[in-house]
Amino acid sequence: MPPLPEVREIPLADEVATTRLGAALAQHVAAGEALLLSGDLGMGKSTLARGLIRALTRPDEDVPSPTFTLVQFYESTPPVAHFDLYRLEDPREIDEIGLYEAIDDGAVLIEWPERLGTGGAEALSPDRLSVTLEADGAGRRAHLTGYGVWAGKLKELHV
């Protein structure tokens, strides 16, 4: 029986706090892992992704939202592929954009993972972190759920 997931909630006062969370998560990312970012439009998914990617590459890395290209690859350690599945119309399109190859080669960061379909996120990797961002007063709140190795990593996360 797999271990139970670890759950944490982190308040995010502003964009700086969201970026800082992304940078903190970057310290724990390893090849073969998936980070899944959910939340309504404008909740900060791309901001969190940008903070994570810049922490793995360089502070001035150009990190556009891959809404129209669906994926952007970054040379880092580990290599990271940033997917935005908002425009994905059919989960079967995943095979065409190289998601499974990307997780074989490094880590994947996925905005709108619910577009993977039922069971899609679980099939990617047993070692995954699900982050849901939602409004919380004037700021945001991040709900983090760690599976596999991410259950332990969440306990060590300092933001």
C-alpha positions as CSV (number, residue, x, y, z in Angstrom):
1,M,0.0,0.0,0.0
2,P,1.5,3.4,-1.0
3,P,2.1,5.9,1.7
4,L,-0.5,8.6,2.3
5,P,0.0,11.9,0.6
6,E,1.3,14.8,2.6
7,V,-0.8,18.0,2.5
8,R,0.3,21.6,3.3
9,E,-1.4,25.0,2.9
10,I,0.7,28.1,2.3
11,P,-0.7,31.6,2.3
12,L,0.6,33.8,-0.6
13,A,0.2,37.5,0.1
14,D,1.3,38.6,-3.3
15,E,3.2,37.8,-6.5
16,V,6.5,38.0,-4.7
17,A,5.4,35.3,-2.3
18,T,4.1,33.1,-5.2
19,T,7.5,33.5,-6.9
20,R,9.3,32.6,-3.7
21,L,7.2,29.4,-3.3
22,G,8.3,28.4,-6.9
23,A,11.9,29.0,-6.0
24,A,11.5,27.0,-2.8
25,L,10.0,24.1,-4.7
26,A,12.8,24.2,-7.2
27,Q,15.3,23.2,-4.5
28,H,13.5,19.8,-4.3
29,V,12.8,19.0,-8.0
30,A,14.4,15.9,-9.4
31,A,14.2,14.0,-12.8
32,G,11.1,11.8,-13.2
33,E,8.9,14.0,-11.1
34,A,5.7,16.0,-12.1
35,L,4.6,19.2,-10.6
36,L,0.9,19.9,-11.3
37,L,-0.4,23.4,-11.1
38,S,-4.2,24.0,-10.9
39,G,-6.4,27.0,-10.2
40,D,-8.6,29.4,-12.0
41,L,-7.3,31.9,-14.6
42,G,-5.3,34.6,-12.9
43,M,-4.5,32.7,-9.7
44,G,-0.7,32.7,-10.3
45,K,0.1,29.3,-11.9
46,S,2.5,31.0,-14.4
47,T,4.0,33.2,-11.7
48,L,4.8,30.1,-9.6
49,A,6.2,28.3,-12.7
50,R,8.3,31.3,-13.6
51,G,9.8,31.4,-10.0
52,L,10.6,27.7,-10.1
53,I,12.2,27.8,-13.6
54,R,14.3,30.9,-12.9
55,A,15.6,29.2,-9.7
56,L,16.7,26.3,-11.8
57,T,18.1,28.3,-14.7
58,R,19.0,31.9,-14.1
59,P,17.2,34.9,-12.5
60,D,16.6,36.7,-15.9
61,E,15.5,33.6,-17.8
62,D,12.8,34.4,-20.3
63,V,9.8,32.2,-19.1
64,P,6.8,32.9,-21.4
65,S,3.6,31.1,-20.7
66,P,3.4,28.2,-23.1
67,T,-0.3,28.6,-23.6
68,F,-0.1,28.7,-27.4
69,T,3.0,26.5,-27.9
70,L,1.8,24.0,-25.2
71,V,5.4,23.3,-24.1
72,Q,8.6,25.1,-23.4
73,F,11.9,23.2,-22.6
74,Y,14.6,24.5,-20.3
75,E,18.2,23.4,-19.9
76,S,18.6,23.1,-16.2
77,T,19.5,20.5,-13.6
78,P,17.3,18.5,-13.9
79,P,16.0,19.5,-17.4
80,V,12.5,21.0,-17.0
81,A,9.6,21.0,-19.5
82,H,6.8,23.5,-18.8
83,F,3.5,22.4,-20.2
84,D,0.3,24.5,-20.4
85,L,-2.6,22.3,-21.3
86,Y,-5.3,25.0,-21.3
87,R,-5.8,24.7,-25.1
88,L,-5.6,20.9,-25.1
89,E,-8.8,19.6,-26.5
90,D,-8.3,15.9,-26.2
91,P,-6.1,14.0,-23.7
92,R,-4.9,11.8,-26.5
93,E,-3.0,14.8,-27.8
94,I,-0.5,14.3,-25.0
95,D,1.4,11.8,-27.0
96,E,1.9,14.4,-29.8
97,I,3.5,17.0,-27.5
98,G,6.1,14.8,-25.9
99,L,5.0,14.8,-22.3
100,Y,6.0,11.2,-21.5
101,E,9.4,11.7,-23.1
102,A,9.9,14.9,-21.1
103,I,9.4,13.1,-17.8
104,D,11.7,10.4,-18.9
105,D,14.4,13.0,-19.5
106,G,13.8,15.3,-16.6
107,A,11.0,17.0,-14.6
108,V,7.7,18.3,-15.9
109,L,5.7,21.3,-14.7
110,I,2.1,21.2,-15.9
111,E,-0.4,23.9,-15.8
112,W,-4.0,22.7,-16.2
113,P,-3.3,19.0,-15.4
114,E,-7.0,18.3,-15.3
115,R,-6.9,18.3,-19.1
116,L,-4.9,15.0,-18.9
117,G,-8.2,13.3,-18.2
118,T,-9.2,10.8,-15.6
119,G,-6.1,9.1,-14.1
120,G,-3.8,11.1,-16.3
121,A,-1.8,12.8,-13.6
122,E,-1.4,9.5,-11.6
123,A,0.0,7.8,-14.7
124,L,2.7,10.3,-15.1
125,S,4.7,9.6,-12.0
126,P,4.2,8.2,-8.6
127,D,6.5,11.1,-7.4
128,R,4.4,14.2,-8.0
129,L,3.3,17.4,-6.3
130,S,-0.1,18.8,-6.9
131,V,-0.4,22.6,-6.2
132,T,-3.9,24.2,-6.3
133,L,-3.9,28.0,-6.1
134,E,-7.1,29.9,-5.0
135,A,-8.1,33.3,-3.9
136,D,-7.8,34.0,-0.2
137,G,-8.9,37.6,0.7
138,A,-6.5,40.0,-1.0
139,G,-4.0,37.2,-1.7
140,R,-3.9,33.6,-2.6
141,R,-3.5,30.3,-0.9
142,A,-1.6,27.3,-2.2
143,H,-2.8,23.8,-1.4
144,L,0.1,21.4,-1.8
145,T,-0.4,17.6,-1.9
146,G,2.8,15.5,-2.2
147,Y,2.7,11.9,-3.5
148,G,5.6,9.4,-3.4
149,V,8.9,11.2,-2.6
150,W,7.1,14.5,-2.6
151,A,5.3,13.5,0.7
152,G,8.7,13.7,2.4
153,K,9.8,16.7,0.5
154,L,6.8,18.7,1.6
155,K,7.7,18.1,5.2
156,E,11.1,19.7,4.5
157,L,9.9,22.6,2.4
158,H,10.8,26.0,3.8
159,V,9.1,29.0,2.3
